[in-house]
């Protein structure tokens, strides 16, 4: 048996937006996102279309349509958006790809004055 580990070599993000917690959660739940990601005090909603995974398999490059994020200091396994609507949250703070992703998002925020506000 042969095993080859071939990590994704490039992640292309088409859009990044900081959102309020309320807007991020409501958008996620109405759009059909099945989980959110928590890393180092931030909550991420990541939109990736199925065709993106096909592209990644062929090229090892993953196009991500949209990432929305908000400060979220304390990890919790679920967040109740409203009564009966819960979103699971996955703690990815020990995953290299997500650490690099958050670093890129925060560096982009620092470079783009329109991406900062007093709430973040």
Secondary structure as GFF3:
##gff-version 3
##sequence-region A 1 120
A	DSSP	beta_strand	10	13	.	.	.	ID=ss1
A	DSSP	beta_strand	16	18	.	.	.	ID=ss2
A	DSSP	alpha_helix	21	31	.	.	.	ID=ss3
A	DSSP	beta_strand	36	39	.	.	.	ID=ss4
A	DSSP	beta_strand	42	47	.	.	.	ID=ss5
A	DSSP	alpha_helix	50	59	.	.	.	ID=ss6
A	DSSP	beta_strand	61	64	.	.	.	ID=ss7
A	DSSP	beta_strand	66	71	.	.	.	ID=ss8
A	DSSP	beta_strand	78	82	.	.	.	ID=ss9
A	DSSP	beta_strand	85	91	.	.	.	ID=ss10
A	DSSP	alpha_helix	96	111	.	.	.	ID=ss11
A	DSSP	three_ten_helix	113	115	.	.	.	ID=ss12
###
